[in-house]
Amino acid sequence: MSNNRPKWIHKPYPLVSHFRDQLRISLSFGLFIFLFLRFFQPFGLGDMGGQKSLYILGFGFITTFIMLANYIIAPRIVPRFFDADKWTVGKDILYGLWVIVSIALSNYVYHGKIGGQIHDPSAILSFIIITASVGAFPLTIMVFINELYLNDRHTKNAAKINEQIESRELTQQVEVQQKEMVIGDPESDYMEFGTDNLIFIQASDNYCHVHYLEKGKMSARLIRTTLKNIETQLSGFPHIQRCHRSYMVNKQKISKITGNARAYTIHFTECDEQIPVSRGISKDKFFV
């Protein structure tokens, strides 16, 4: 029997993209490094004199700074790698290992220059090994546990949302009335059709792909307008909402919701397209 389930390292995983979370994690790791070095005192730290605590605190500051710098700079250097919708367990671990190595290199320079320690170039390997041994195993375990927890939570929440969707279907069929709507620029590039025909809209720079039903079949059209403009134009249609920075969906066309560790995914009745739901979207409000 073939197994189509993705390997664990290929499973979806949330990317830490909010500065508040990045700062919190960076400070936590900096504190952890300080406490670890203060307690175990490797690299000859036990032989130091009265300024030892202040000197060790420098390692914590460097760890916090390097982590925060990586969070801010790395996505700007390789933005395609840091695509939040394609972030996986493997990418998170790989990125974490890079951060660990960059911290080790920075702490090596600090220990040699500020601490006045003399090292031959081979000594840098010991810094990397010790730093990796301190961080790599806990990093992998943390990602493993977090992936299991988030996947289980999102899967259970998706099941509850699907029950709500099923319970509303008959009510929606009775209450929803076909209304005409216009999206785009009425003077040049626009579309006019019934609200019940719209499936979803996908942003593409200054254009939008409109996916809709035409004579019962799926069609798509590219119009010159932004998703923000369409969101304003359709503000009077509460069942058509933005679920992602690049998508708006017709909630009446949702067939079910699935969840993984990274996010929720919207499925439709009339097509096989799957649309992500941003982590910043309130699930309780959106799926009401």
Residue frames as qw, qx, qy, qz and C-alpha x, y, z in Angstrom:
[[0.000, 0.889, 0.457, 0.000, 0.00, 0.00, 0.00],
 [0.418, 0.438, -0.026, 0.795, 1.44, 3.38, -0.99],
 [0.351, -0.685, -0.421, 0.479, 1.74, 6.07, 1.63],
 [0.307, 0.690, 0.241, 0.610, 1.08, 9.58, 0.35],
 [0.428, -0.885, -0.152, 0.105, 1.56, 11.25, 3.70],
 [0.364, 0.810, -0.322, 0.329, 4.49, 13.67, 3.68],
 [0.690, -0.028, -0.503, 0.520, 7.60, 12.88, 5.67],
 [0.402, -0.752, -0.384, 0.354, 7.80, 14.68, 8.98],
 [0.369, -0.376, 0.115, 0.842, 10.41, 17.21, 7.78],
 [0.053, 0.217, 0.548, 0.806, 8.14, 18.13, 4.85],
 [0.151, -0.677, -0.717, 0.066, 5.09, 18.76, 7.01],
 [0.031, 0.774, 0.146, 0.615, 3.71, 22.33, 7.17],
 [0.544, -0.416, -0.430, 0.588, 4.96, 24.42, 10.09],
 [0.000, 0.969, 0.245, 0.013, 4.29, 28.02, 11.16],
 [0.555, 0.356, -0.114, 0.743, 6.95, 30.62, 10.38],
 [0.343, -0.683, -0.346, 0.544, 7.68, 33.08, 13.19],
 [0.369, 0.500, 0.330, 0.711, 7.00, 36.34, 11.33],
 [0.243, -0.907, -0.223, -0.262, 5.70, 38.78, 13.96],
 [0.302, 0.610, -0.437, 0.587, 8.35, 40.98, 15.57],
 [0.565, -0.566, 0.309, -0.514, 6.88, 40.54, 19.04],
 [0.989, -0.115, 0.080, -0.056, 7.28, 36.76, 18.81],
 [0.737, 0.475, -0.255, 0.407, 10.76, 37.11, 17.30],
 [0.015, -0.681, 0.414, -0.604, 11.86, 39.39, 20.15],
 [0.772, -0.441, 0.253, -0.381, 10.39, 37.09, 22.79],
 [0.990, 0.083, -0.031, 0.112, 12.14, 34.03, 21.36],
 [0.538, 0.593, -0.313, 0.510, 15.46, 35.88, 20.95],
 [0.270, -0.663, 0.401, -0.571, 15.38, 37.13, 24.54],
 [0.911, -0.289, 0.161, -0.245, 14.46, 33.66, 25.82],
 [0.919, 0.241, -0.137, 0.280, 17.38, 32.03, 24.03],
 [0.258, 0.682, -0.360, 0.581, 19.74, 34.77, 25.20],
 [0.556, -0.578, 0.352, -0.483, 18.66, 34.14, 28.80],
 [0.995, -0.069, 0.046, -0.054, 19.04, 30.38, 28.33],
 [0.726, 0.463, -0.275, 0.428, 22.61, 30.77, 27.00],
 [0.067, -0.694, 0.400, -0.595, 23.52, 33.05, 29.92],
 [0.765, -0.431, 0.299, -0.373, 22.15, 30.59, 32.51],
 [0.983, 0.142, -0.069, 0.090, 23.78, 27.60, 30.77],
 [0.565, 0.541, -0.343, 0.521, 27.22, 29.24, 30.65],
 [0.276, -0.663, 0.370, -0.589, 26.89, 30.59, 34.18],
 [0.872, -0.322, 0.231, -0.287, 26.06, 27.15, 35.52],
 [0.974, 0.098, 0.096, 0.183, 28.36, 24.85, 33.49],
 [0.167, -0.895, 0.319, 0.264, 31.15, 27.40, 32.72],
 [0.880, 0.214, 0.265, 0.331, 32.76, 25.81, 29.63],
 [0.503, 0.740, -0.008, 0.446, 35.59, 27.42, 27.57],
 [0.539, 0.059, -0.397, 0.741, 37.60, 28.03, 30.74],
 [0.232, -0.698, -0.149, -0.661, 35.01, 30.40, 32.20],
 [0.761, -0.582, -0.284, 0.039, 35.43, 28.82, 35.61],
 [0.702, -0.130, -0.128, 0.689, 38.96, 30.24, 35.85],
 [0.153, 0.627, 0.142, 0.750, 37.87, 33.84, 35.35],
 [0.227, -0.046, -0.528, 0.817, 37.81, 36.45, 38.10],
 [0.098, 0.398, 0.572, -0.711, 35.30, 38.92, 39.47],
 [0.380, 0.389, -0.147, -0.826, 33.80, 40.19, 36.19],
 [0.133, 0.004, 0.963, 0.236, 32.74, 36.69, 35.17],
 [0.284, 0.565, 0.725, -0.272, 28.98, 37.26, 35.43],
 [0.257, 0.774, -0.009, -0.578, 29.13, 40.45, 33.39],
 [0.027, 0.448, -0.747, -0.492, 31.33, 38.76, 30.81],
 [0.195, 0.195, 0.958, 0.079, 29.00, 35.76, 30.54],
 [0.317, 0.674, 0.453, -0.489, 26.07, 38.16, 30.18],
 [0.156, 0.597, -0.424, -0.663, 27.75, 39.34, 26.98],
 [0.065, -0.026, 0.948, 0.312, 27.22, 35.89, 25.47],
 [0.209, 0.548, 0.768, -0.256, 23.52, 36.21, 26.23],
 [0.217, 0.745, 0.045, -0.629, 23.32, 39.63, 24.58],
 [0.057, 0.410, -0.711, -0.569, 25.16, 38.34, 21.50],
 [0.154, 0.217, 0.959, 0.092, 22.78, 35.38, 21.24],
 [0.238, 0.699, 0.536, -0.410, 19.74, 37.67, 21.42],
 [0.151, 0.713, -0.223, -0.648, 21.19, 40.13, 18.90],
 [0.018, -0.260, 0.840, 0.476, 22.24, 37.46, 16.36],
 [0.206, 0.387, 0.898, -0.034, 18.88, 35.70, 16.56],
 [0.228, 0.772, 0.353, -0.477, 16.99, 38.97, 16.10],
 [0.073, 0.618, -0.456, -0.636, 19.28, 40.04, 13.26],
 [0.117, -0.018, 0.933, 0.340, 18.67, 36.73, 11.49],
 [0.238, 0.586, 0.740, -0.230, 14.91, 37.13, 11.89],
 [0.196, 0.827, 0.115, -0.515, 15.04, 40.59, 10.33],
 [0.061, 0.658, -0.535, -0.526, 17.79, 40.27, 7.69],
 [0.323, -0.086, 0.913, 0.233, 17.56, 36.68, 6.40],
 [0.457, 0.583, 0.663, -0.107, 14.00, 36.98, 4.92],
 [0.262, 0.882, -0.048, -0.389, 15.15, 40.07, 3.00],
 [0.108, -0.562, 0.726, 0.381, 18.15, 38.26, 1.53],
 [0.093, -0.005, -0.942, -0.323, 16.31, 35.08, 0.49],
 [0.497, 0.035, 0.235, -0.835, 12.59, 36.00, 0.53],
 [0.729, 0.100, -0.499, -0.458, 11.52, 32.96, -1.49],
 [0.435, 0.066, -0.852, 0.283, 12.97, 30.60, 1.14],
 [0.010, 0.152, 0.647, -0.747, 10.99, 32.40, 3.86],
 [0.432, -0.219, -0.453, -0.748, 7.58, 32.01, 2.20],
 [0.393, -0.178, 0.625, -0.650, 5.22, 31.58, 5.16],
 [0.835, 0.168, 0.053, -0.521, 2.78, 29.50, 3.08],
 [0.849, 0.333, -0.410, 0.005, 5.54, 27.01, 2.19],
 [0.107, -0.625, 0.663, -0.397, 7.34, 26.87, 5.53],
 [0.878, -0.085, -0.448, -0.144, 7.94, 23.33, 6.76],
 [0.805, -0.581, 0.101, 0.070, 9.40, 21.44, 9.71],
 [0.837, 0.093, 0.118, 0.526, 12.59, 20.82, 7.73],
 [0.289, 0.702, 0.035, 0.650, 13.02, 24.49, 6.84],
 [0.454, -0.835, 0.045, -0.306, 12.49, 25.51, 10.46],
 [0.867, -0.406, 0.147, 0.248, 15.14, 23.08, 11.70],
 [0.704, 0.341, 0.131, 0.609, 17.58, 24.05, 8.91],
 [0.040, 0.819, 0.008, 0.572, 17.11, 27.73, 9.71],
 [0.667, -0.733, 0.069, -0.117, 17.54, 27.00, 13.41],
 [0.882, -0.137, 0.116, 0.435, 20.85, 25.22, 12.75],
 [0.458, 0.580, 0.064, 0.671, 22.09, 28.20, 10.73],
 [0.296, -0.856, 0.029, -0.423, 21.20, 30.50, 13.64],
 [0.846, -0.510, 0.086, 0.127, 23.07, 28.20, 16.02],
 [0.781, 0.156, 0.104, 0.595, 26.21, 28.28, 13.84],
 [0.202, 0.725, 0.049, 0.657, 26.07, 32.08, 13.47],
 [0.551, -0.800, 0.049, -0.231, 25.72, 32.43, 17.24],
 [0.898, -0.275, 0.092, 0.330, 28.70, 30.10, 17.76],
 [0.610, 0.413, 0.080, 0.672, 30.86, 32.14, 15.37],
 [0.085, -0.819, -0.016, -0.567, 29.89, 35.43, 17.02],
 [0.718, -0.687, 0.076, -0.088, 30.52, 34.09, 20.51],
 [0.876, 0.003, 0.049, 0.480, 33.89, 32.74, 19.38],
 [0.365, 0.597, 0.002, 0.715, 34.94, 36.20, 18.22],
 [0.405, -0.803, 0.011, -0.437, 33.61, 37.75, 21.44],
 [0.877, -0.463, 0.034, 0.120, 35.43, 35.21, 23.60],
 [0.786, 0.140, 0.052, 0.600, 38.68, 35.80, 21.73],
 [0.250, 0.592, 0.047, 0.765, 38.61, 39.59, 21.40],
 [0.399, -0.721, 0.030, -0.565, 36.76, 40.79, 24.48],
 [0.880, -0.471, 0.006, -0.053, 37.72, 37.91, 26.76],
 [0.028, -0.821, 0.570, 0.015, 41.36, 38.10, 25.76],
 [0.845, -0.135, 0.517, 0.010, 41.48, 34.38, 25.08],
 [0.160, 0.591, -0.648, -0.453, 43.98, 33.13, 22.50],
 [0.831, 0.171, 0.499, -0.176, 42.68, 30.45, 20.19],
 [0.162, -0.225, 0.743, 0.609, 44.02, 28.75, 17.14],
 [0.470, 0.111, -0.355, -0.800, 41.56, 28.55, 14.23],
 [0.435, -0.096, -0.884, -0.143, 40.67, 24.96, 15.07],
 [0.013, -0.171, -0.717, 0.676, 39.20, 26.12, 18.37],
 [0.438, 0.088, -0.088, -0.890, 36.22, 27.52, 16.53],
 [0.542, -0.055, -0.776, -0.318, 35.08, 23.95, 15.93],
 [0.268, -0.212, -0.818, 0.462, 34.69, 23.38, 19.66],
 [0.218, 0.202, 0.249, -0.922, 32.50, 26.49, 19.88],
 [0.549, 0.084, -0.445, -0.702, 30.27, 25.21, 17.10],
 [0.497, -0.084, -0.864, -0.015, 30.08, 21.70, 18.57],
 [0.135, -0.233, -0.708, 0.652, 29.26, 22.90, 22.08],
 [0.325, 0.209, 0.078, -0.919, 26.77, 25.51, 20.87],
 [0.558, 0.051, -0.611, -0.560, 25.14, 22.96, 18.55],
 [0.404, -0.138, -0.886, 0.180, 24.95, 20.36, 21.31],
 [0.045, 0.250, 0.537, -0.805, 23.29, 22.92, 23.56],
 [0.389, 0.350, 0.059, -0.850, 20.82, 24.10, 20.93],
 [0.367, 0.180, -0.719, -0.562, 20.31, 21.53, 18.15],
 [0.217, -0.195, -0.954, 0.066, 18.73, 18.72, 20.17],
 [0.104, 0.467, 0.587, -0.653, 16.35, 20.95, 22.16],
 [0.296, 0.367, -0.252, -0.845, 15.48, 22.75, 18.89],
 [0.343, 0.033, -0.837, -0.425, 14.49, 19.50, 17.15],
 [0.147, -0.331, -0.884, 0.295, 12.52, 18.25, 20.16],
 [0.147, 0.441, 0.319, -0.826, 10.74, 21.60, 20.47],
 [0.368, 0.261, -0.455, -0.767, 9.77, 21.60, 16.78],
 [0.287, -0.085, -0.940, -0.164, 8.60, 17.98, 17.01],
 [0.060, -0.418, -0.770, 0.479, 6.38, 18.60, 20.05],
 [0.194, 0.446, 0.099, -0.868, 5.07, 21.91, 18.69],
 [0.318, 0.144, -0.662, -0.663, 4.18, 20.36, 15.32],
 [0.239, -0.263, -0.935, 0.008, 2.22, 17.57, 17.00],
 [0.012, -0.472, -0.577, 0.666, 0.42, 20.02, 19.29],
 [0.236, 0.407, -0.121, -0.874, -0.49, 22.55, 16.57],
 [0.294, 0.045, -0.799, -0.522, -1.54, 19.87, 14.10],
 [0.180, -0.359, -0.899, 0.177, -3.81, 18.23, 16.68],
 [0.056, 0.502, 0.407, -0.761, -5.32, 21.57, 17.76],
 [0.270, 0.346, -0.324, -0.838, -5.98, 22.78, 14.21],
 [0.254, -0.071, -0.902, -0.342, -7.40, 19.41, 13.15],
 [0.102, -0.456, -0.813, 0.347, -9.85, 19.39, 16.07],
 [0.129, 0.515, 0.173, -0.830, -10.84, 23.02, 15.49],
 [0.240, 0.196, -0.611, -0.729, -11.37, 22.29, 11.78],
 [0.177, -0.268, -0.943, -0.091, -13.71, 19.42, 12.69],
 [0.001, 0.560, 0.590, -0.582, -15.79, 21.75, 14.87],
 [0.169, 0.449, -0.182, -0.859, -15.91, 24.38, 12.12],
 [0.197, 0.016, -0.829, -0.524, -17.06, 21.74, 9.61],
 [0.074, -0.457, -0.862, 0.209, -19.94, 20.84, 11.92],
 [0.089, 0.603, 0.259, -0.749, -20.94, 24.52, 11.98],
 [0.161, 0.300, -0.538, -0.771, -20.70, 24.70, 8.18],
 [0.157, -0.191, -0.931, -0.268, -22.92, 21.65, 7.76],
 [0.042, -0.551, -0.724, 0.412, -25.50, 22.96, 10.23],
 [0.104, 0.594, 0.068, -0.795, -25.75, 26.28, 8.36],
 [0.139, -0.041, 0.738, 0.659, -26.06, 24.92, 4.83],
 [0.027, 0.577, 0.795, 0.184, -29.85, 24.56, 4.77],
 [0.115, -0.806, -0.331, 0.478, -30.34, 27.93, 6.47],
 [0.163, -0.477, 0.362, 0.784, -28.07, 29.62, 3.96],
 [0.139, 0.197, 0.806, 0.541, -29.89, 28.05, 1.03],
 [0.029, -0.743, -0.668, 0.000, -33.15, 29.56, 2.27],
 [0.203, -0.839, -0.185, 0.469, -31.87, 32.96, 3.38],
 [0.333, -0.371, 0.406, 0.766, -29.29, 33.81, 0.71],
 [0.533, 0.755, 0.324, -0.202, -30.63, 35.81, -2.21],
 [0.668, 0.238, 0.315, 0.631, -28.86, 36.28, -5.50],
 [0.021, -0.928, -0.084, 0.362, -27.53, 39.86, -5.71],
 [0.677, 0.630, 0.025, 0.380, -25.59, 41.56, -8.47],
 [0.491, -0.758, 0.112, 0.415, -22.18, 42.97, -7.63],
 [0.569, 0.788, -0.108, 0.209, -19.52, 44.91, -9.52],
 [0.693, -0.565, 0.193, 0.404, -15.79, 44.57, -8.93],
 [0.598, 0.149, 0.324, 0.717, -12.95, 46.44, -10.61],
 [0.039, -0.353, 0.034, 0.934, -13.01, 49.84, -12.30],
 [0.481, 0.604, 0.592, -0.231, -16.46, 50.57, -13.85],
 [0.283, 0.839, -0.155, -0.438, -14.76, 52.92, -16.32],
 [0.289, 0.613, -0.692, -0.250, -12.36, 50.34, -17.75],
 [0.456, 0.150, -0.877, -0.018, -11.80, 46.84, -16.41],
 [0.456, -0.185, 0.531, -0.689, -14.60, 45.40, -14.31],
 [0.236, -0.131, -0.944, -0.188, -16.88, 42.40, -13.78],
 [0.518, -0.115, 0.222, -0.818, -20.56, 42.22, -12.93],
 [0.526, -0.060, -0.821, -0.213, -22.22, 39.01, -11.80],
 [0.704, -0.557, -0.200, -0.392, -24.32, 37.46, -9.06],
 [0.294, -0.673, 0.593, -0.331, -22.85, 36.94, -5.62],
 [0.890, -0.133, 0.393, -0.187, -23.74, 33.25, -5.72],
 [0.852, 0.508, -0.081, 0.104, -21.41, 32.77, -8.70],
 [0.138, 0.801, -0.512, 0.277, -18.24, 33.99, -7.01],
 [0.912, -0.159, -0.338, 0.168, -15.92, 31.31, -5.58],
 [0.600, -0.618, -0.015, 0.508, -12.74, 33.17, -4.62],
 [0.363, 0.916, -0.090, 0.144, -10.44, 36.01, -5.69],
 [0.829, -0.255, 0.050, 0.496, -6.66, 35.77, -5.77],
 [0.012, 0.958, -0.135, -0.252, -4.36, 38.81, -5.76],
 [0.812, 0.134, 0.225, 0.521, -1.43, 39.07, -8.17],
 [0.341, -0.036, 0.044, 0.938, 0.39, 42.39, -7.70],
 [0.235, 0.251, 0.090, -0.935, -1.92, 45.05, -9.18],
 [0.537, 0.004, -0.596, -0.596, -4.19, 42.44, -10.74],
 [0.541, -0.124, 0.677, -0.483, -6.68, 39.93, -9.38],
 [0.247, 0.000, -0.900, -0.359, -7.72, 36.52, -10.65],
 [0.590, -0.031, 0.296, -0.751, -11.48, 36.18, -10.18],
 [0.099, 0.009, -0.985, -0.140, -12.67, 32.58, -9.99],
 [0.503, 0.168, 0.299, -0.793, -16.40, 32.23, -10.57],
 [0.465, 0.267, 0.844, 0.036, -19.15, 30.07, -12.04],
 [0.324, 0.392, -0.277, -0.815, -20.31, 30.78, -15.56],
 [0.765, 0.126, -0.363, -0.516, -23.23, 28.67, -16.78],
 [0.930, -0.313, 0.084, -0.174, -22.45, 26.18, -14.04],
 [0.889, 0.180, -0.125, 0.401, -18.78, 25.77, -14.96],
 [0.528, -0.667, 0.017, 0.526, -15.65, 27.14, -13.31],
 [0.515, 0.730, 0.097, 0.439, -14.13, 30.15, -15.06],
 [0.534, -0.555, -0.078, 0.633, -11.36, 32.61, -14.21],
 [0.372, 0.823, 0.179, 0.390, -10.69, 36.15, -15.37],
 [0.554, -0.209, -0.158, 0.790, -7.80, 38.53, -14.72],
 [0.054, 0.914, 0.299, 0.270, -8.80, 42.14, -14.01],
 [0.429, 0.345, -0.262, 0.793, -6.65, 45.17, -13.27],
 [0.436, -0.735, 0.012, -0.520, -7.39, 46.10, -9.67],
 [0.138, 0.375, -0.788, 0.469, -6.06, 45.37, -6.20],
 [0.436, -0.345, -0.829, 0.059, -7.53, 43.02, -3.64],
 [0.131, -0.306, -0.464, 0.821, -7.83, 45.97, -1.25],
 [0.291, 0.085, -0.216, -0.928, -10.07, 47.78, -3.74],
 [0.518, -0.189, -0.737, -0.391, -12.25, 44.72, -4.19],
 [0.347, -0.300, -0.763, 0.456, -12.47, 44.28, -0.43],
 [0.082, 0.252, 0.232, -0.936, -13.80, 47.85, -0.17],
 [0.412, 0.029, -0.468, -0.781, -16.24, 47.33, -3.05],
 [0.608, -0.211, -0.732, -0.224, -17.64, 44.16, -1.48],
 [0.028, 0.147, -0.650, 0.745, -17.88, 45.49, 2.07],
 [0.592, -0.044, 0.128, -0.794, -21.66, 45.22, 1.81],
 [0.864, 0.064, -0.429, -0.255, -21.47, 41.46, 1.26],
 [0.480, -0.650, 0.519, -0.280, -20.56, 39.97, 4.66],
 [0.946, -0.037, 0.320, -0.023, -20.31, 36.41, 3.30],
 [0.750, 0.539, -0.079, 0.375, -17.41, 37.46, 1.02],
 [0.463, -0.867, 0.172, 0.056, -14.38, 38.02, 3.21],
 [0.404, 0.699, -0.567, 0.164, -10.61, 38.19, 3.08],
 [0.933, -0.360, 0.003, -0.020, -8.96, 35.12, 4.60],
 [0.789, -0.137, 0.190, 0.567, -5.36, 35.78, 3.55],
 [0.127, -0.639, 0.169, 0.740, -3.18, 38.59, 2.27],
 [0.030, 0.233, -0.686, -0.689, -3.72, 37.21, -1.25],
 [0.158, -0.279, -0.896, -0.308, -7.25, 35.77, -1.11],
 [0.472, 0.005, 0.296, -0.830, -10.92, 36.62, -0.62],
 [0.072, -0.106, -0.978, -0.165, -13.47, 33.82, -0.53],
 [0.580, -0.269, -0.228, -0.734, -17.22, 33.37, -0.74],
 [0.252, -0.252, 0.819, -0.450, -17.99, 31.63, 2.53],
 [0.785, 0.179, 0.234, -0.545, -21.19, 30.18, 1.06],
 [0.778, 0.461, -0.394, -0.164, -19.04, 28.07, -1.28],
 [0.053, -0.529, 0.807, -0.256, -16.88, 26.50, 1.45],
 [0.816, -0.080, -0.502, -0.273, -17.38, 22.75, 1.64],
 [0.847, -0.452, -0.211, 0.184, -15.00, 22.01, 4.51],
 [0.032, -0.892, 0.405, -0.199, -11.98, 23.19, 6.48],
 [0.924, -0.060, -0.264, 0.269, -8.84, 21.17, 7.14],
 [0.255, -0.924, 0.261, -0.110, -5.98, 22.02, 9.48],
 [0.849, 0.144, -0.315, 0.400, -2.31, 21.28, 9.95],
 [0.592, -0.454, -0.254, 0.615, 0.43, 22.65, 12.18],
 [0.289, 0.056, 0.163, 0.942, 0.87, 25.77, 10.02],
 [0.305, 0.119, 0.025, -0.944, -2.69, 26.91, 9.38],
 [0.588, 0.378, 0.639, -0.323, -6.20, 26.09, 8.21],
 [0.059, -0.108, 0.686, 0.717, -7.09, 25.38, 4.57],
 [0.558, 0.369, 0.274, -0.691, -10.37, 26.17, 2.83],
 [0.214, 0.072, 0.891, 0.393, -11.95, 23.67, 0.41],
 [0.407, 0.238, -0.057, -0.880, -14.79, 24.48, -2.00],
 [0.701, 0.265, 0.588, -0.303, -17.84, 22.67, -3.31],
 [0.687, 0.691, 0.104, -0.202, -17.47, 23.58, -6.99],
 [0.552, 0.713, -0.410, 0.135, -13.68, 23.26, -7.45],
 [0.906, -0.161, -0.262, 0.291, -10.58, 21.51, -6.17],
 [0.269, 0.646, -0.280, 0.657, -8.67, 24.68, -5.29],
 [0.655, -0.529, -0.441, 0.311, -7.40, 24.93, -1.71],
 [0.094, 0.803, -0.051, 0.586, -7.01, 28.35, -0.08],
 [0.511, -0.085, -0.592, 0.617, -4.88, 29.05, 3.03],
 [0.335, -0.877, -0.284, -0.196, -6.19, 31.00, 6.00],
 [0.278, 0.618, -0.405, 0.614, -3.73, 33.49, 7.50],
 [0.502, -0.229, -0.693, 0.465, -2.72, 32.93, 11.10],
 [0.036, -0.039, -0.267, 0.962, -3.76, 36.50, 11.88],
 [0.461, -0.270, -0.430, -0.728, -7.37, 35.86, 10.86],
 [0.417, -0.158, 0.640, -0.625, -9.74, 35.29, 13.77],
 [0.163, -0.065, -0.945, -0.277, -11.15, 31.82, 13.13],
 [0.061, 0.454, 0.775, -0.436, -14.10, 32.38, 15.49],
 [0.259, 0.609, 0.110, -0.741, -15.17, 35.52, 13.58],
 [0.197, 0.366, -0.642, -0.644, -14.36, 34.37, 10.05],
 [0.200, -0.072, -0.947, -0.243, -16.19, 31.06, 10.17],
 [0.282, 0.304, 0.610, -0.676, -19.30, 32.41, 11.90]]
